[in-house]
Amino acid sequence: MIPIFLRGWPVLSTIVTVAACHMDQVHRHYATYREAMEAGERTRGWLPDWVPASAVDIHIQGDIDTNERWLRFDVVGSVADSLRQELVPISADAMRGRAPLRSSGWWFEGLVRRHPANDVALNAELYRGNSRRVARSVMIAFDRASQHIYVWSGADGMSP
């Protein structure tokens, strides 16, 4: 006979295991670039060196199991234009990616529910890195309706 205090153990163990699986995606938010730097995000490799120092409203999320990384930040138009000069435009068909778990609305859902036949439906300009400062495998979307810049690098060998 199993003691009463041990009967709930299989259920508790399952709950803890399922919860732990979702803890592999860590999300952090910083109001400014400086805050992100002071928190050590660059040192830990979560904040790429090509992100402009004027970036604000920075969201960083990564999956330590799959090595996928998501980043969103805002910059003024002229800074975004400078960043675009270092990138290669791509079509919606070439965009690969998925939304981070528990993104709580900060991630651009249009990247996931895209309509390749209607690029305007994305309401974003799509790019990838050019391999100089930004790795070719990094996907970047400039939101046409805001100052948001979305960055994704994935499990298939992509790194920021």
N, C-alpha and C positions, 0 to 999 in steps of 0.2 A: 504494500500500500504506500502510495506517495504522500508524504506529509502535506498538509494543507498549504503551508507557506511556499511549497515548491510547485504546486499545481498550476499557478499562473505563469511560471517561468517560461514555457515555450512561447506563449503569447507575447510576453514582455520582450523576450529575445528577438522575436520577429519584428516587433515595432521598432526596437532600437536599431536593428539591422537595416530596415527600410529607411529610417530617418538618417542613418549614417551615410547611406548611398547618396542622398540629396545634399549632404554637407560638403561634398567634394567641389561644389561650385561656390566659391567665395565671392561676395559682392562688397565693394567699398565705394563710398561717394566722398568727393572733396569739392568744396566750393571754389578753390583756386588751385592752380598748378603748384604754387608754393607749398600749400598744405600737403599735396600728394608727394612732393619731393621730401618734405620734412618727415613724412610718415615712412619714407624709405621705398616708395613704389618703384623708383628708377633702379635703385640698388638691387631690389628683389627681381627685377626684370619685368614688372607688370606695366610700367609706363615707358614706352619706346622713346628713344632720344630725339626722334623727329617731331614729337608732339610739341607745338609752339608753347613758349613760356607764358603767353597771354591766354592760354586755355583756361576756361572756367567751367563750373558745373560738370565735373569729371566723374564719370561712372566707370568702374573697372570691375570686371567679373571674369573669372577663369575657372576652368575645370581641371583639377590636378590629375585626374585619371586619364582624360583624353588629350590634354594639352591644348584644348580650345580656349581662346581668349576673346573677350568682347570688351570694347571700349567706346564710350561716347563722351564727347566734349563739345563745347561751344567756343567759337572764335568769331571775330568780326570779319566782314566780307573780304577786306584786303588781305588779311592773313590767310583766309581760306583760298583765295586766288593764288597766293604764293605757294601754298602747299600743293594745289592742283598742278602747278608747273613741274613738280617732281614726280608726277604720277602718270599712268597710262590709262586712257579711257577704255572702258569695256562695255559690252552690251549686257542686257538683263539675262540673256541666255548663259553668259559666262559667269554670272554671279553664283557663288556657292555659299551656303551657310544655313544656319538654323539659329533660332532665338535661344538665348540662355534661359535656364530654368529660373523660375521665380523672378523674372525681370521687373515686375511691379510697374510696368508701363514705361520704363525709361528706354527700352529697346524699340527700335523702329520695326514694327510688325510687318510693314510692307516688304521687308527683305525676305521674309519667310513666305508670305502669301503674295508672291509677285505674279505678274501676268506678262510673260516674255513677249507676247504679241503686241503688248501695249506698254511700252517703256514709260510713258507719261503717267501711267497708273501708279508707278513707284513713287512719283513725286521726288525723285532723287537722281543725282548724277552719280554714276558708278565708275570706279577706278580700281586699279591694282597698283602695287608698288612697281618701281622701275628698276629695282635691284641696286641702286646706288645707296641712298639712305634708307629707303623703305623696301623691304624684301618683296620680290615679285609675287609671292604667295599671299601677301596681305591684301584683303579686300576692303575698300573704303567707299562709303556712300555719303554724299553731301546732300542734306535735306534741302529741297528747293523752297520749302515753306518756313524754314527757321535757320538758325545758325548752328544747328546740330551737325556734327560729323560722327559717323558710325564706322567703327573699325572691327573687322573680324579676322582672326587667323585660326586655322583649324587643325584638326587631328591628323590630317593627311600630310604631315611634314611642314605645315605652315608655322611660321613663328614671327612675332612682331619685330 
